Amino acid sequence: MRRFVRSHATELALLAVIAVICVFLSFATDRFFTLGNAFDLLNTSSVNIIFAVGLLVVLIAGGIDISFAVAASVVQYLTATVLGWVGGGNWIVGLIIAGALGVALGCINAFLIHGFRIISIVATISTFNIFFGLLMFFTGGVSIYNLPDWLTTRVVLFEREMADGTWAEITLPVLIMAICVFATWALITRTTTGRQLYAFGDNPEGARRFGINIGAMQFIAFGWLGMMAGIAGLVQAHYAQEVVPNALYGRELDVLAAVVLGGARLGGGKGSVLGCILGVLLVSITQNGLNLMGVSPFAFKMIVGAIILAAITLSNTSIERLLPFLKSRRVPS
Amino acid sequence: MADQALDGAASRPLLSLRNVNMTFGGVKALKNVSFEVLPGEVHCMAGENGSGKSTLIKVITGVYKPEAGAVINYDGQSYSHMSPVAAQAGGIQVIWQDLALFPEMTVAENIAFQTVIGRWPRLVNYAEMRRVATNALQRLGVTLDVDLALNHFPIAQRQIVAIARALVGQAKLVFMDEPTASLTQSETDYLLDIVRNLSASGVAVVFVSHRLAEVLEISSRVTVLRDGGLVGVYPTKGLTQSRITELMTGKTFGYSVLRRDLGTSPVMLEVKGLSRPGEFQDVSLTVRRGETLGITGLLGAGRTELALTLFGMRKPKSGSVVLDGNPVRFSSNRDAIAAGVAYLSEDRLSLGLIQPQAIADNMVIASLDKILSRGFISSDRKRSLVNRWIGDLGVKIGKQDDAISTLSGGNQQRVAIAKWLATDPKLLILDAPTVGVDVGARAGIFDIVSKLADSGLAIILISDEVPEVYFNADRVLHMAQGRIVGEYAPGATTLQTIEEAVYA
């Protein structure tokens, strides 16, 4: 029990904060504590969670990526264009194209970082500008509304009519998100490759001495994030029913904040999928609650910022200080 | 090659090297060196920094290729040079000083890394990993929670994890490079027990340490290197610390206690009833101008906490501090520095010096206000200040602008001391100043300490090595569990009395 608390301190702190916010919102609004709203939250958070688990892998390997959100926009555009040429298609084909394009863009980052020894933040700020610049230049900022039917049709996986006549629904993005989450969890906790990523992020020199292939680590980490970003891009296009070139611009910082909030360390070696999801959920629950309470949208950013700050302070404070009874033995003086 | 003393008939050597020569950029790093390890023995390699110990280890592990003519015999096979793959496959393992562990990963993952995680992509077999880790720990007679992340364990236990990891690779010969440098006495004892267990189970251990007491305690034979050449191989029985020091440095050091008359010297620091609950209780002490006060005791006795409090980095709960006649109450260490207190950190590598920065920049970091000219840093003033201290303390450097990490441990420590002397302190607190410093260089540092005291500085010298405070302090305080439990005058007490009290 104590071991669990010590090794999951961040997740527990986040859960506590989320629980407090949920209790507060349940009393403050009558819409918050309903199945419909809970499902809505899942539907709307899916894209960010997919981004977040991808970014988590890069953070674990000791890198950082600023370019993934605009890379997702590029993927959206390219996928929509390719699908337009080919005609038809379906979800499987779409996800494969988007995922592959994403991997390709991620590998560009890995190549710059590993091949030229550029530190990841600089490399990805550059590619952030290049990707976005190219996208705006070639599209002229024009959106695509003419998407294949399968991509714009809502797919409801589970539905239930509530007492007040509204429908609570779980849609396809949630399923895709669940698969991405599971795949990432399996990669980083169940495979030797995943554990090598942790080791590489934790102590690069130590990992090198063990003969871990450093280049492979970079390509796997950034390739994985690229794949997740591509998938998230397609899901976002589905959700928005259109492809707007700057729709995801700025999303990278929201996701980064959520992932770090979830316990991933800038610098590598640390972070969990559960923490990541909780980090994203904390932010979206707060936003959802503010919406339902009728707070002015202009105040959102400010309040979300404050909540992130409060939560990170709480999870940085050692658990032993918050819960003194868990303290391990101390020599009495 | 004098003094070769081998039992001969006993057993065939596990490893033997002959005619090993290495040259780096015109400098002879190894000159015709021979080295031999018997199966299951604990063999110490002694020598100052730069004597060729690390180079020799790297030749044995295949990192370096020796010049033609070398003969290496290992485990019945003959090689002209080793390769890292052959060394690993043959069971030669090195535990590096920096351990190369993964602090965020579990104990099991750290131990079983090579066998379970360092493989081609596949699912992690957690059960096998735990089994491998538990077995390796069992061989050392240790139980640890293998599912807990390594950063929950103190450095001594991480050391054990590093040893256990070496064992997983079916080690026959383990090199330990300064394994006790950051351990306390009791942790060291624990580690030495483990080394004995290893040796009893047939694994040969080559032990490299600056702490000669350990060398004498643990090993059966000692190989001494100096300036890249072999001085000799000696059975440990019959050696003394001063004899090894002589062999390592080629010089003789006289050890004698200080006898300075300080009865009339004014009191520089007077501490009364200082307490911080959980750290130290009711500490009272005085240090006179020109006096060196030694504080010894086991780690966790509250020595460093007391020093940090005197340096203003922690606030006392109760008690009073009078510095040079004025009652002081520091709210930060900036106040303490301004009032004339200097504190040389116990952890030189990470806290005391900024490793990648230049020697000159490190030296002036605590006294930037002294080298200002019209509000900006004057490079002339900086240069002359640095030159003065380099001269005064005899620091051996290449250029002022070289990174501090290019210096040896002893020279780094001199720079760290100079950094604080540049602030014109009245009270200098030295916390474990010789960790990771050679015997020869230690003597140099204590020469400096003695001169500083003679120039009127009050000095507090903290060390868990009792001989260090015994021979270099005017008075010795023994701290245990946060309290001062004994005071000794080295002139009127034997070293043994204090050691027995401290290690009891």
HADDOCK unambig.tbl for C-alpha pairs under 7 A between the chains (distance, minus, plus):
assign (segid A and resid 190 and name CA) (segid B and resid 123 and name CA) 5.47 0.50 0.50
assign (segid A and resid 190 and name CA) (segid B and resid 124 and name CA) 5.26 0.50 0.50
assign (segid A and resid 191 and name CA) (segid B and resid 121 and name CA) 6.66 0.50 0.50
assign (segid A and resid 191 and name CA) (segid B and resid 122 and name CA) 5.47 0.50 0.50
assign (segid A and resid 191 and name CA) (segid B and resid 123 and name CA) 4.16 0.50 0.50
assign (segid A and resid 191 and name CA) (segid B and resid 124 and name CA) 4.94 0.50 0.50
assign (segid A and resid 192 and name CA) (segid B and resid 117 and name CA) 4.84 0.50 0.50
assign (segid A and resid 192 and name CA) (segid B and resid 119 and name CA) 6.77 0.50 0.50
assign (segid A and resid 192 and name CA) (segid B and resid 121 and name CA) 5.53 0.50 0.50
assign (segid A and resid 192 and name CA) (segid B and resid 122 and name CA) 5.68 0.50 0.50
assign (segid A and resid 192 and name CA) (segid B and resid 123 and name CA) 5.93 0.50 0.50
assign (segid A and resid 192 and name CA) (segid B and resid 124 and name CA) 5.24 0.50 0.50
assign (segid A and resid 193 and name CA) (segid B and resid 121 and name CA) 5.40 0.50 0.50
assign (segid A and resid 195 and name CA) (segid B and resid 117 and name CA) 6.66 0.50 0.50
assign (segid A and resid 196 and name CA) (segid B and resid 117 and name CA) 6.74 0.50 0.50
assign (segid A and resid 199 and name CA) (segid B and resid 102 and name CA) 6.06 0.50 0.50
assign (segid A and resid 202 and name CA) (segid B and resid 102 and name CA) 5.78 0.50 0.50
assign (segid A and resid 202 and name CA) (segid B and resid 103 and name CA) 6.96 0.50 0.50
assign (segid A and resid 202 and name CA) (segid B and resid 104 and name CA) 6.52 0.50 0.50
assign (segid A and resid 203 and name CA) (segid B and resid 102 and name CA) 5.85 0.50 0.50
assign (segid A and resid 206 and name CA) (segid B and resid 100 and name CA) 4.47 0.50 0.50
assign (segid A and resid 206 and name CA) (segid B and resid 101 and name CA) 6.37 0.50 0.50
assign (segid A and resid 210 and name CA) (segid B and resid 114 and name CA) 6.97 0.50 0.50
assign (segid A and resid 212 and name CA) (segid B and resid 118 and name CA) 6.84 0.50 0.50
assign (segid A and resid 269 and name CA) (segid B and resid 104 and name CA) 6.18 0.50 0.50
assign (segid A and resid 270 and name CA) (segid B and resid 104 and name CA) 6.53 0.50 0.50
assign (segid A and resid 332 and name CA) (segid B and resid 278 and name CA) 6.59 0.50 0.50
assign (segid A and resid 333 and name CA) (segid B and resid 277 and name CA) 6.90 0.50 0.50
assign (segid A and resid 333 and name CA) (segid B and resid 278 and name CA) 5.45 0.50 0.50
